Amino acid sequence: MTAEIDLYGIFLPALLVWAVIALPLSALARRLLRAGGAYRWVWHPALFDFALYILILGGTVALAETLLP
């Protein structure tokens, strides 16, 4: 995988693209966890949200590494 993605002549860092993709996925996961009542067991919701985002970002990057040439 290349380190940059060409978007109509503008080169963007790949991590920036994956981070933008991971943001709505993280918001969806937070909404589902909040609706399911999982935040009752969370000590610090902001740290939990950040860790959840980092995990989703890592999964997005790993998935992109395996699927993209």
VEXTOR-674387 format. One record per atom (N, C-alpha, C, O): x, y, z; atom name; residue in one letter. Coordinates in nm, 4 decimals. Layout:
N
        u        v        w atom res
        X        Y        Z   CA   A
...
//
This chain:
69
        u        v        w atom res
   0.0840  -0.1176   0.0000    N   M
   0.0000   0.0000   0.0000   CA   M
   0.0884   0.1238   0.0000    C   M
   0.1915   0.1265   0.0671    O   M
   0.0492   0.2248  -0.0738    N   T
   0.1267   0.3482  -0.0778   CA   T
   0.0996   0.4318   0.0465    C   T
  -0.0009   0.4143   0.1155    O   T
   0.1910   0.5216   0.0723    N   A
   0.1763   0.6062   0.1909   CA   A
   0.0892   0.7272   0.1631    C   A
   0.0539   0.8010   0.2552    O   A
   0.0539   0.7485   0.0359    N   E
  -0.0285   0.8632   0.0001   CA   E
  -0.1415   0.8186  -0.0915    C   E
  -0.1285   0.7215  -0.1660    O   E
  -0.2512   0.8905  -0.0847    N   I
  -0.3663   0.8613  -0.1693   CA   I
  -0.3918   0.9835  -0.2562    C   I
  -0.4005   1.0957  -0.2064    O   I
  -0.4037   0.9607  -0.3863    N   D
  -0.4251   1.0696  -0.4813   CA   D
  -0.5751   1.0934  -0.4946    C   D
  -0.6491   1.0053  -0.5384    O   D
  -0.6189   1.2121  -0.4568    N   L
  -0.7592   1.2500  -0.4651   CA   L
  -0.7701   1.3698  -0.5595    C   L
  -0.7574   1.4846  -0.5170    O   L
  -0.7936   1.3421  -0.6878    N   Y
  -0.8050   1.4448  -0.7904   CA   Y
  -0.6836   1.5375  -0.7936    C   Y
  -0.6983   1.6593  -0.8034    O   Y
  -0.5653   1.4803  -0.7855    N   G
  -0.4424   1.5578  -0.7929   CA   G
  -0.3909   1.6084  -0.6596    C   G
  -0.2836   1.6684  -0.6537    O   G
  -0.4644   1.5856  -0.5541    N   I
  -0.4200   1.6256  -0.4204   CA   I
  -0.3769   1.5000  -0.3468    C   I
  -0.4554   1.4065  -0.3313    O   I
  -0.2526   1.4979  -0.3017    N   F
  -0.2010   1.3824  -0.2301   CA   F
  -0.2311   1.3969  -0.0814    C   F
  -0.1920   1.4946  -0.0176    O   F
  -0.3010   1.2978  -0.0282    N   L
  -0.3370   1.2971   0.1137   CA   L
  -0.2656   1.1824   0.1831    C   L
  -0.2520   1.0746   0.1251    O   L
  -0.2197   1.2030   0.3064    N   P
  -0.1605   1.0918   0.3794   CA   P
  -0.2658   0.9825   0.4016    C   P
  -0.3816   1.0116   0.4313    O   P
  -0.2243   0.8592   0.3870    N   A
  -0.3177   0.7483   0.3997   CA   A
  -0.3796   0.7440   0.5397    C   A
  -0.4978   0.7129   0.5546    O   A
  -0.3002   0.7750   0.6412    N   L
  -0.3540   0.7716   0.7776   CA   L
  -0.4657   0.8740   0.7964    C   L
  -0.5609   0.8485   0.8702    O   L
  -0.4552   0.9880   0.7314    N   L
  -0.5619   1.0884   0.7395   CA   L
  -0.6912   1.0342   0.6796    C   L
  -0.7991   1.0541   0.7355    O   L
  -0.6803   0.9666   0.5671    N   V
  -0.7993   0.9102   0.5029   CA   V
  -0.8618   0.8041   0.5916    C   V
  -0.9837   0.8013   0.6084    O   V
  -0.7798   0.7169   0.6485    N   W
  -0.8347   0.6104   0.7345   CA   W
  -0.8925   0.6689   0.8625    C   W
  -0.9903   0.6163   0.9155    O   W
  -0.8333   0.7776   0.9132    N   A
  -0.8867   0.8415   1.0339   CA   A
  -1.0235   0.9033   1.0071    C   A
  -1.1124   0.8971   1.0921    O   A
  -1.0405   0.9628   0.8894    N   V
  -1.1705   1.0216   0.8546   CA   V
  -1.2747   0.9113   0.8356    C   V
  -1.3912   0.9299   0.8707    O   V
  -1.2345   0.7984   0.7812    N   I
  -1.3272   0.6860   0.7649   CA   I
  -1.3645   0.6266   0.9012    C   I
  -1.4784   0.5844   0.9213    O   I
  -1.2694   0.6234   0.9941    N   A
  -1.2951   0.5642   1.1252   CA   A
  -1.3843   0.6509   1.2137    C   A
  -1.4454   0.5999   1.3076    O   A
  -1.3929   0.7805   1.1855    N   L
  -1.4728   0.8697   1.2692   CA   L
  -1.6212   0.8349   1.2717    C   L
  -1.6766   0.8206   1.3807    O   L
  -1.6892   0.8202   1.1569    N   P
  -1.8314   0.7834   1.1648   CA   P
  -1.8532   0.6419   1.2179    C   P
  -1.9553   0.6138   1.2808    O   P
  -1.7574   0.5533   1.1926    N   L
  -1.7695   0.4184   1.2487   CA   L
  -1.7619   0.4225   1.4012    C   L
  -1.8332   0.3494   1.4699    O   L
  -1.6761   0.5075   1.4521    N   S
  -1.6644   0.5237   1.5966   CA   S
  -1.7910   0.5860   1.6552    C   S
  -1.8374   0.5445   1.7614    O   S
  -1.8460   0.6840   1.5870    N   A
  -1.9698   0.7462   1.6350   CA   A
  -2.0842   0.6457   1.6378    C   A
  -2.1649   0.6451   1.7307    O   A
  -2.0908   0.5614   1.5364    N   L
  -2.1935   0.4571   1.5335   CA   L
  -2.1744   0.3575   1.6473    C   L
  -2.2712   0.3176   1.7120    O   L
  -2.0512   0.3176   1.6714    N   A
  -2.0231   0.2238   1.7808   CA   A
  -2.0578   0.2846   1.9162    C   A
  -2.1134   0.2171   2.0028    O   A
  -2.0244   0.4137   1.9343    N   R
  -2.0593   0.4811   2.0613   CA   R
  -2.2088   0.4862   2.0811    C   R
  -2.2583   0.4637   2.1915    O   R
  -2.2817   0.5161   1.9735    N   R
  -2.4279   0.5247   1.9840   CA   R
  -2.4872   0.3884   2.0199    C   R
  -2.5782   0.3801   2.1024    O   R
  -2.4361   0.2822   1.9587    N   L
  -2.4866   0.1482   1.9885   CA   L
  -2.4532   0.1067   2.1315    C   L
  -2.5360   0.0468   2.2002    O   L
  -2.3319   0.1386   2.1760    N   L
  -2.2944   0.1046   2.3137   CA   L
  -2.3741   0.1845   2.4157    C   L
  -2.4119   0.1326   2.5208    O   L
  -2.3994   0.3106   2.3844    N   R
  -2.4795   0.3931   2.4752   CA   R
  -2.6233   0.3421   2.4830    C   R
  -2.6828   0.3378   2.5907    O   R
  -2.6785   0.3032   2.3676    N   A
  -2.8159   0.2517   2.3658   CA   A
  -2.8248   0.1169   2.4364    C   A
  -2.9271   0.0839   2.4964    O   A
  -2.7177   0.0402   2.4288    N   G
  -2.7171  -0.0902   2.4945   CA   G
  -2.6880  -0.0844   2.6434    C   G
  -2.6987  -0.1859   2.7123    O   G
  -2.6516   0.0322   2.6942    N   G
  -2.6265   0.0471   2.8374   CA   G
  -2.4868   0.0076   2.8801    C   G
  -2.4631  -0.0160   2.9986    O   G
  -2.3940  -0.0001   2.7868    N   A
  -2.2578  -0.0408   2.8213   CA   A
  -2.1824   0.0676   2.8977    C   A
  -2.0842   0.0378   2.9656    O   A
  -2.2257   0.1903   2.8879    N   Y
  -2.1558   0.2997   2.9558   CA   Y
  -2.1801   0.2990   3.1067    C   Y
  -2.1188   0.3779   3.1786    O   Y
  -2.2652   0.2147   3.1546    N   R
  -2.2835   0.2035   3.2997   CA   R
  -2.1596   0.1452   3.3661    C   R
  -2.1334   0.1717   3.4834    O   R
  -2.0828   0.0652   3.2908    N   W
  -1.9642  -0.0002   3.3458   CA   W
  -1.8359   0.0738   3.3120    C   W
  -1.7272   0.0265   3.3452    O   W
  -1.8460   0.1873   3.2473    N   V
  -1.7283   0.2633   3.2054   CA   V
  -1.6958   0.3675   3.3115    C   V
  -1.7823   0.4442   3.3537    O   V
  -1.5694   0.3690   3.3539    N   W
  -1.5286   0.4623   3.4579   CA   W
  -1.5127   0.6035   3.4024    C   W
  -1.5579   0.7002   3.4638    O   W
  -1.4486   0.6153   3.2864    N   H
  -1.4214   0.7462   3.2279   CA   H
  -1.4640   0.7431   3.0810    C   H
  -1.3888   0.6953   2.9961    O   H
  -1.5830   0.7933   3.0504    N   P
  -1.6360   0.7823   2.9148   CA   P
  -1.5486   0.8448   2.8068    C   P
  -1.5411   0.7917   2.6960    O   P
  -1.4824   0.9562   2.8366    N   A
  -1.3983   1.0199   2.7345   CA   A
  -1.2782   0.9325   2.6993    C   A
  -1.2438   0.9196   2.5818    O   A
  -1.2147   0.8729   2.7989    N   L
  -1.1032   0.7821   2.7718   CA   L
  -1.1502   0.6577   2.6983    C   L
  -1.0807   0.6072   2.6101    O   L
  -1.2663   0.6091   2.7337    N   F
  -1.3224   0.4929   2.6667   CA   F
  -1.3514   0.5245   2.5201    C   F
  -1.3226   0.4433   2.4322    O   F
  -1.4083   0.6423   2.4937    N   D
  -1.4373   0.6829   2.3562   CA   D
  -1.3089   0.6958   2.2745    C   D
  -1.3045   0.6544   2.1587    O   D
  -1.2048   0.7529   2.3344    N   F
  -1.0776   0.7664   2.2648   CA   F
  -1.0168   0.6298   2.2341    C   F
  -0.9686   0.6065   2.1233    O   F
  -1.0193   0.5405   2.3315    N   A
  -0.9655   0.4065   2.3097   CA   A
  -1.0465   0.3316   2.2044    C   A
  -0.9898   0.2584   2.1232    O   A
  -1.1772   0.3490   2.2052    N   L
  -1.2624   0.2863   2.1047   CA   L
  -1.2280   0.3385   1.9658    C   L
  -1.2231   0.2613   1.8700    O   L
  -1.2043   0.4687   1.9542    N   Y
  -1.1671   0.5274   1.8262   CA   Y
  -1.0333   0.4716   1.7775    C   Y
  -1.0190   0.4389   1.6596    O   Y
  -0.9359   0.4606   1.8668    N   I
  -0.8044   0.4079   1.8292   CA   I
  -0.8163   0.2628   1.7836    C   I
  -0.7509   0.2229   1.6873    O   I
  -0.8986   0.1837   1.8513    N   L
  -0.9194   0.0440   1.8105   CA   L
  -0.9867   0.0359   1.6741    C   L
  -0.9484  -0.0468   1.5913    O   L
  -1.0848   0.1193   1.6500    N   I
  -1.1529   0.1181   1.5202   CA   I
  -1.0590   0.1679   1.4106    C   I
  -1.0609   0.1155   1.2993    O   I
  -0.9774   0.2680   1.4408    N   L
  -0.8795   0.3167   1.3441   CA   L
  -0.7783   0.2074   1.3106    C   L
  -0.7437   0.1890   1.1939    O   L
  -0.7315   0.1361   1.4101    N   G
  -0.6385   0.0262   1.3850   CA   G
  -0.7013  -0.0842   1.3021    C   G
  -0.6369  -0.1408   1.2138    O   G
  -0.8269  -0.1147   1.3306    N   G
  -0.8971  -0.2146   1.2506   CA   G
  -0.9187  -0.1701   1.1076    C   G
  -0.9103  -0.2508   1.0150    O   G
  -0.9464  -0.0421   1.0889    N   T
  -0.9646   0.0123   0.9543   CA   T
  -0.8348   0.0046   0.8748    C   T
  -0.8353  -0.0335   0.7577    O   T
  -0.7241   0.0407   0.9384    N   V
  -0.5946   0.0346   0.8709   CA   V
  -0.5575  -0.1093   0.8391    C   V
  -0.5085  -0.1376   0.7298    O   V
  -0.5800  -0.2003   0.9325    N   A
  -0.5481  -0.3405   0.9084   CA   A
  -0.6343  -0.3978   0.7962    C   A
  -0.5856  -0.4742   0.7129    O   A
  -0.7598  -0.3615   0.7942    N   L
  -0.8492  -0.4088   0.6881   CA   L
  -0.8070  -0.3520   0.5524    C   L
  -0.8116  -0.4217   0.4511    O   L
  -0.7663  -0.2263   0.5514    N   A
  -0.7202  -0.1644   0.4265   CA   A
  -0.5914  -0.2299   0.3777    C   A
  -0.5724  -0.2460   0.2571    O   A
  -0.5036  -0.2676   0.4686    N   E
  -0.3788  -0.3345   0.4309   CA   E
  -0.4051  -0.4688   0.3660    C   E
  -0.3348  -0.5073   0.2726    O   E
  -0.5056  -0.5407   0.4144    N   T
  -0.5320  -0.6726   0.3588   CA   T
  -0.6132  -0.6655   0.2302    C   T
  -0.5948  -0.7495   0.1421    O   T
  -0.7027  -0.5673   0.2167    N   L
  -0.7891  -0.5624   0.1001   CA   L
  -0.7305  -0.4852  -0.0170    C   L
  -0.7545  -0.5207  -0.1324    O   L
  -0.6544  -0.3804   0.0107    N   L
  -0.5984  -0.2991  -0.0969   CA   L
  -0.4620  -0.3514  -0.1372    C   L
  -0.3858  -0.3967  -0.0519    O   L
  -0.4300  -0.3461  -0.2646    N   P
  -0.2979  -0.3963  -0.3093   CA   P
  -0.1831  -0.3087  -0.2684    C   P
  -0.0680  -0.3393  -0.2994    O   P
//
